[in-house]
């Protein structure tokens, strides 16, 4: 009996030593708001960031969680409204903001942006599977206000282009035949079609490159927002994202969400105006 007790105590001591050794070996060099932790501000925008029960998941979150693990950081979720996520980083309450944020020059003045994670491309929505800008010609075309391509489409199509305040309003007119074809965000459209039975009878295609619409040639790139000029965090994120591109894990997640694998072919880093 004494021998069993001695063996049990020995096992516990060895286990404790193992945990202690692991903790000592896994130390981070990354500067964060809370030592050893990575505070991640997120809002609900599936499949990129999903908030449920105070926890977070999704494509962006998985990218960040891997980077955190590689750098001995514990992820601490901070669930907020969309507008508050970036402000949490600006104010120093969070280290990172996720939710398919595009890399823009304006945004980069307030926060830093990681290497590109995936594209936010222009999609062509039609009943016949059109995928070219040329297919807009001679048709009643719709798009949603605020996209990069709106100005060029207005120049190209003039009064034949109808602007919509929301994707929902555009989808209703397209399904009803009040417009013939539309340009909208590929990612959101493809995901809604797959998961929410939206865009019935509509085919959503990636727009082929056309010089008349620059967004079809160089789509916006998404990235992870992090605290301004935090070089150690930026380097850790960029190294991890590079590895996740190389081993195909990002493309795998994008395809699982219903996206074309080309969405993961980011090209050289760039900022949109």
N, C-alpha and C positions, 0 to 999 in steps of 0.2 A: 504493500500500500504506500509506504514511504517512497519507494522507488518510483511509482507512478506519479506521485505528487511532485517529486524532484524533476522528473522528465517534463511534466506539464509546465512547471515554473521555468525550466530551461528553455522550453519552446517559446513561452511568452517573452522572455528576455531577448531571445534571438530575433523574434518578430519585431519587437520594439526597436532593436538596434537596426534592423533592416529598414524600417520606416524612417528612423532618424537619419540613416545614411542617405536614403533616397531624397529626403527633404534637404539635406545639406548639399547634395549634388545638384539638385534642381533649383538653381537660383537665377533670377532674371537680371538682366542689365538694362531692361527697358524702363524708362521713366513713365510713371502713370500717376493718376490722381491719388490712388490709394496703393501703397507699396504692395507688390505681389498680386494685385488685382487689376482686371481690365473692365472698367465700367462701360457698358454698351447701351447707348440710347437707341430705342427701337420703337417703331409704330407698326400698326397692322397693315401690311401691304403684301399679301401672298402673291407668288410663292417666295418672294425675296426676304421678307421679314414677317413672321407670324407670331402673334402674342396671344397666349392662352394661359389662364391661371397664374399669371405673373411670370411665366417662363417665356423664352423666346426660341424660335427655330426658323428654318427657311434657308434659302440659298446663300444670302449674305451672311447670315448668322453662322452657318456651317464653315464658310470661308474664314470668318473671324475666330471661331472656336478652334480651328486647326492652328491658326497663327498663335493664339494664346497658349495652346498646349505646347507648341514648339518652343515657346519662350517662357515656360514655367509661370504662366499667369492664370489666375482663376477668373473666369467670366462672371461678372455681376450684372444682371439685367436691370435696365431702367426703362420701363414702358411709359411712353408719352404720346401726346398728339403729334402729328407730322411736323408742324411748325416749331414745336418745342424741342425736337430731337437735335437739330443743329444748334439751337440756342444753348442747349445743355453742354455742348462741346465748347462753344464760344465762351461761356461763363465759367468753364473749368469744373463743372459738376460731373461730366462724363468724358471719357477718353475718346470714344468712337461713336459715330452715328451710322446706322444702317437703314436700308429701305430703298435701294435702287436709285441712289443720288447720282446725277450726271456730273461729269467733270467739266465745270464751266469756269471761265476766267473770273466772272463776278464772284462766284462762290469761293474761289481760291484766294480771294482777298481777305476773307474772314476766317477761313479754316484751311487746313492742308488736305490734300486728296491722295489716296494711295494709287499705286499702279492700276491700270484698268482691269476690271474683273470680267465684264462682258459688255456687249453692245446694247444700245437702246435704239433699234433701227426702225425705219419707216416701213410700214406694211401697206400692201394694196388689198383692199377688201372689195370683192366682186362676186357675182353669181357664176362666173365662167372661169375663174382661176387666173385672171390676168395678173402679170407680174412686172409690167413695164410702164414707165412714165408715158410712153407713146400711146398707151391704151386709154389715157385720159382725153385725147384729142377727139373733138366732136361729140363729147358726152357731157351730161350733167354730173358734175363731180362735187363731192363733199369732203371737208376735212374739219378738224377741231382746232379752235383758236389756241394760239400759244406755242405751236410746234415750230421747229427750226425751218421747216420747208414752206410755211404759209406764204411768206413774201414772194418766193420764187414761183409758187403755184399761181398766185394772183397775177403775176406778170405774164405767165404762160397762158392762163385760161381766161382771165378777165371776168366778165359777168357769168361765165359758165361755172364758176366756182362758188359754192355756198359754204359759209362758215357756220359751225355749230358750237354752242357753248360747252357741250359735254359729249363724250362718246356714246352715251345712251341715246341722246336725241339723234345723232348721226345714224346709229344702228337701226333705229325705228324707221327712218326715212329710206334707208338702203333696203331693208327687208320688205318695205311696202312698195318699192319701185319708184319712189318720188325722186331719187337720184339713181344714176346708173352704176357708179363706182365711187370708191372713197379711199383716202389716205388717212391712216391713223397709226397709233403706236402698235407695232407688231407684237411686242411682248405681252402687253395687257390684253390685247384682243385674242391672241392664241390661248392664253391661260383661261380667260373667261369662257371661250368656246369649249375648251376641254372640261372644265370643272363645273360650270354653271349653265350649260346648255344654251349659251348665248350665240348670237349671230347665226340663227337657223337658216340653212340654205346658202350661207355665204362662205366663200373660200378666202382664206387669209394667207397671203404670200409675201415673202420678203421682196422688196422692190429691187429690181436689177439696176445697176449703176447707169445714170444718165446725167450728162453734164449740165442739163437745164435745172436739175435739182441736186444741189451739193450734198444734202443729207442722204441721198441715195448712194453717193460715192464714199463719203466719210461720215458714217453715223456717229451719233454721240456715244461716248464711252461712260459706263458707270464705274464708280469706285467707292472705296470706304472713306468716309470723312473722319479725320482725327485732329487732335489739338494742334493749333497753328505752330509750325516750326519745331515740332517735337521730332527731332532727327532720329532718335533711337527707336521710337514707335514706328515712324515712317519706314525706316530700314527693315524692321522686323516684318511689317505688313508686306512690303514689296517683295522681300525674299520669299515669304510664304506663298504669296499669290503667284509668283513666278513658278514655284514648285508645283502648285496646284494646276497651273496651265500645262506644265510639262507632263505630268502624270495623268492628265485627262480627267481629273476629278471634277473640275468645274463644268466641262462639257457634259459629263455624265449626269450631273444634277440638272443642267439646263434641258437636256433631252428627256429626263424623267418628268420634268414639268410640262413637256409638250412642245418645246421650242426646237427650231432647226439648229443643228450643231454649229452653223455659221455664226450664231449669236455669240459663241465663245471665241471666235477668231478676231481678237481685238486689234491686232496690228500694233504699230508704234504708238506710244502715249501721246495724247493731244488734248487740248482744252478747246471747247467751243465757246464762242462769244455770246 
